[in-house]
Amino acid sequence: MRIHSLLALVLLGLSLDGHALQLVDVVDGQTVTVKVSSKDLTRIAMADGGQISRVWGLEDYMQVEPDREGGQVFLRPAPGLTSRAFSFFLRDDQGATHTLLAVPVDMPSDTVLLRPKNRAAEVSNAATLAIPYTERIKHLVRALARGAVPEGYMPSAEEREIPLWAEARIVLTARYSGELMGEVYQLTNISDVEMRLDEREFAHLATDIKAVAIVEHRLAPQQSTRLYLVREGR
């Protein structure tokens, strides 16, 4: 079995901090409810490579940090308004307008991904397959590292510990099903000595492994890292 080793270089420039994820289906002209952090930034973005072109109706309720280059927006409740629900509007790059009812919740930084229902059906398998196989693997890993839902993939939350070594606790936290299978793991060094990691050591973590990427290759005791696995699709 050949495993592509995608080292941390693949992940340069990407945000690798752990965070939650809300995937919300939206329809032009309809209202959806999303949870936003009452104390930290909440990222609002479009799934499947889409972009947000305009957001309005937030001025009195939220502090807004737009990322125009990335086509996304970051929100934080205005002082004194951390428990009040409110509505706002956004327009995506396809011209559709969506109404969001934001409910502040006491939770850490979160990501809300909006997925237009009709756009999921428009994903072109032919265009995806035209990309070289190794590049498709790299694209998948980059999307996982950003916390984005890869185009043409369906996410599912997981919380399952995988027994591999006595010195490490490995937990499967998310899985993305599509042409390939992308999996996200949290690995913690539970020993009392430094741990050095090598992609090749994870050949038996799952079946049909095509690539492994590790964010941190050296872990002090109790330190954790993210691990990205690419497998054959199901």
C-alpha positions as CSV (number, residue, x, y, z in Angstrom):
1,M,0.0,0.0,0.0
2,R,1.4,3.4,-1.0
3,I,0.8,6.3,1.3
4,H,1.4,9.9,0.1
5,S,3.2,11.9,2.9
6,L,1.7,15.4,2.9
7,L,3.9,17.2,5.4
8,A,3.1,20.5,7.2
9,L,4.3,22.4,4.2
10,V,1.0,21.6,2.5
11,L,-0.8,23.3,5.4
12,L,1.2,26.6,5.5
13,G,-0.9,29.7,5.7
14,L,-4.0,27.9,6.8
15,S,-5.8,28.2,10.1
16,L,-5.3,25.0,12.0
17,D,-7.0,25.9,15.3
18,G,-9.7,23.5,16.4
19,H,-13.2,24.8,16.1
20,A,-16.8,23.6,15.7
21,L,-18.7,23.6,12.5
22,Q,-22.3,24.3,11.5
23,L,-23.4,23.3,8.0
24,V,-26.7,25.0,7.2
25,D,-28.7,24.5,4.0
26,V,-30.1,27.8,2.7
27,V,-32.6,28.7,0.0
28,D,-32.9,32.2,-1.6
29,G,-35.5,34.3,0.3
30,Q,-35.9,31.9,3.2
31,T,-34.8,32.4,6.8
32,V,-32.5,30.0,8.7
33,T,-31.3,29.9,12.3
34,V,-27.7,29.8,13.2
35,K,-25.8,29.8,16.5
36,V,-23.1,32.5,17.0
37,S,-20.6,32.7,19.9
38,S,-21.6,35.2,22.6
39,K,-18.0,35.9,23.4
40,D,-15.7,34.9,20.5
41,L,-15.6,35.5,16.7
42,T,-18.0,33.5,14.6
43,R,-17.0,32.8,11.0
44,I,-19.7,32.9,8.4
45,A,-18.8,31.5,4.9
46,M,-20.3,29.8,1.9
47,A,-19.7,26.1,1.4
48,D,-18.6,24.4,-1.9
49,G,-16.3,27.3,-2.8
50,G,-18.9,30.1,-2.9
51,Q,-18.4,33.6,-1.5
52,I,-20.3,36.2,0.4
53,S,-20.5,39.4,-1.5
54,R,-22.5,41.6,0.9
55,V,-23.8,41.5,4.5
56,W,-26.1,44.1,6.1
57,G,-28.4,44.6,9.1
58,L,-25.7,43.9,11.7
59,E,-24.6,47.4,12.6
60,D,-26.5,47.7,15.9
61,Y,-25.9,44.1,17.1
62,M,-22.6,42.8,16.0
63,Q,-19.0,43.9,15.4
64,V,-18.2,42.9,11.9
65,E,-14.7,42.0,10.4
66,P,-15.2,41.3,6.7
67,D,-12.7,39.2,4.7
68,R,-13.5,40.5,1.2
69,E,-10.6,38.5,-0.3
70,G,-11.8,35.3,1.2
71,G,-15.5,36.1,0.6
72,Q,-16.4,35.5,4.3
73,V,-17.2,37.5,7.4
74,F,-16.3,37.3,11.1
75,L,-18.8,38.5,13.7
76,R,-18.7,39.3,17.4
77,P,-21.7,40.5,19.5
78,A,-21.6,44.2,20.4
79,P,-21.0,44.9,24.1
80,G,-24.1,44.4,26.2
81,L,-25.9,42.4,23.5
82,T,-24.5,39.0,24.1
83,S,-27.9,37.3,24.8
84,R,-30.2,38.9,22.2
85,A,-31.2,37.1,19.0
86,F,-31.4,39.2,15.8
87,S,-31.8,38.8,12.1
88,F,-29.4,40.0,9.3
89,F,-29.1,39.5,5.5
90,L,-26.3,38.4,3.2
91,R,-26.0,38.0,-0.5
92,D,-23.8,35.3,-2.1
93,D,-21.8,35.5,-5.3
94,Q,-24.7,33.8,-7.2
95,G,-27.0,36.7,-6.4
96,A,-29.1,34.9,-3.9
97,T,-30.2,36.7,-0.7
98,H,-30.4,34.8,2.6
99,T,-31.9,35.8,5.9
100,L,-30.1,34.5,9.0
101,L,-31.6,34.5,12.6
102,A,-28.5,34.6,14.8
103,V,-28.8,33.2,18.3
104,P,-25.9,34.1,20.6
105,V,-24.8,31.0,22.6
106,D,-22.1,30.6,25.3
107,M,-19.7,28.6,23.2
108,P,-16.2,29.0,21.8
109,S,-15.3,30.3,18.3
110,D,-17.4,28.6,15.7
111,T,-17.8,28.3,11.9
112,V,-21.1,28.6,10.1
113,L,-21.0,27.3,6.5
114,L,-24.0,28.1,4.3
115,R,-24.8,25.7,1.5
116,P,-27.4,26.6,-1.1
117,K,-29.4,23.5,-1.7
118,N,-29.5,23.9,-5.5
119,R,-25.7,24.4,-5.7
120,A,-24.9,21.0,-4.2
121,A,-26.6,19.4,-7.2
122,E,-24.5,21.5,-9.6
123,V,-21.1,20.1,-8.6
124,S,-19.4,18.7,-11.7
125,N,-17.8,15.3,-11.2
126,A,-16.2,15.6,-14.6
127,A,-14.4,18.8,-13.6
128,T,-13.2,17.2,-10.4
129,L,-11.9,14.1,-12.0
130,A,-9.9,16.2,-14.5
131,I,-7.6,17.3,-11.6
132,P,-4.7,14.9,-11.1
133,Y,-5.2,12.4,-8.4
134,T,-2.4,13.7,-6.1
135,E,-3.7,17.3,-6.5
136,R,-7.2,16.2,-5.5
137,I,-5.8,14.7,-2.3
138,K,-4.0,17.9,-1.5
139,H,-7.1,20.0,-2.2
140,L,-9.0,17.8,0.2
141,V,-6.4,18.2,2.9
142,R,-6.3,21.9,2.5
143,A,-10.0,22.2,2.8
144,L,-10.0,20.0,6.0
145,A,-7.3,22.2,7.5
146,R,-9.4,25.4,6.8
147,G,-12.4,23.8,8.5
148,A,-14.3,24.1,5.2
149,V,-16.6,21.5,3.6
150,P,-14.8,20.4,0.5
151,E,-16.8,20.8,-2.7
152,G,-18.9,17.7,-3.4
153,Y,-18.4,16.3,0.1
154,M,-20.8,15.6,2.9
155,P,-19.6,16.2,6.5
156,S,-20.5,14.2,9.6
157,A,-19.4,14.8,13.2
158,E,-17.6,12.0,14.9
159,E,-16.4,11.4,18.5
160,R,-14.7,8.0,18.5
161,E,-11.4,7.0,20.2
162,I,-9.1,4.8,18.0
163,P,-6.8,2.5,19.9
164,L,-3.4,2.6,18.3
165,W,-0.6,3.2,20.8
166,A,-0.6,3.2,24.6
167,E,1.4,6.5,24.6
168,A,-1.2,8.4,22.6
169,R,-4.9,9.2,22.6
170,I,-6.3,9.4,19.1
171,V,-9.9,10.6,18.6
172,L,-11.7,10.7,15.2
173,T,-13.5,14.1,15.3
174,A,-14.9,14.5,11.7
175,R,-15.4,12.6,8.5
176,Y,-16.1,14.0,5.0
177,S,-17.5,11.6,2.4
178,G,-17.2,12.1,-1.3
179,E,-15.0,11.0,-4.2
180,L,-12.4,10.3,-1.5
181,M,-12.9,10.0,2.3
182,G,-11.4,12.8,4.5
183,E,-11.0,12.2,8.2
184,V,-9.8,14.6,11.0
185,Y,-8.2,13.2,14.1
186,Q,-7.0,14.8,17.4
187,L,-3.8,13.1,18.7
188,T,-2.6,13.8,22.2
189,N,0.7,12.7,23.7
190,I,-0.4,11.1,27.1
191,S,3.1,9.8,27.9
192,D,5.6,11.6,30.1
193,V,8.2,12.0,27.3
194,E,8.4,13.9,24.0
195,M,6.8,12.1,21.1
196,R,8.0,12.4,17.5
197,L,5.5,11.5,14.8
198,D,6.0,10.2,11.2
199,E,3.2,9.9,8.6
200,R,4.3,6.3,7.9
201,E,3.5,5.3,11.4
202,F,-0.2,5.7,10.7
203,A,-0.5,3.0,8.0
204,H,-2.7,0.9,10.3
205,L,-4.9,3.6,11.7
206,A,-7.6,2.8,9.0
207,T,-7.9,0.9,5.7
208,D,-7.3,2.2,2.2
209,I,-5.2,5.1,3.3
210,K,-3.9,7.3,0.5
211,A,-2.4,10.2,2.4
212,V,-1.5,11.4,5.9
213,A,-0.8,14.9,7.0
214,I,0.3,15.9,10.5
215,V,0.4,19.5,11.7
216,E,2.9,19.1,14.6
217,H,5.5,16.3,14.3
218,R,7.0,16.8,17.8
219,L,4.7,16.7,20.8
220,A,5.6,17.4,24.4
221,P,3.7,15.5,27.1
222,Q,0.0,16.4,27.0
223,Q,0.4,18.4,23.8
224,S,-2.1,17.7,21.0
225,T,-2.0,18.0,17.2
226,R,-4.4,17.6,14.3
227,L,-4.0,14.6,11.9
228,Y,-5.6,14.5,8.5
229,L,-6.3,11.2,6.7
230,V,-7.4,10.7,3.1
231,R,-8.8,7.3,2.2
232,E,-10.6,5.7,-0.7
233,G,-14.2,7.1,-1.0
234,R,-17.1,5.0,0.1
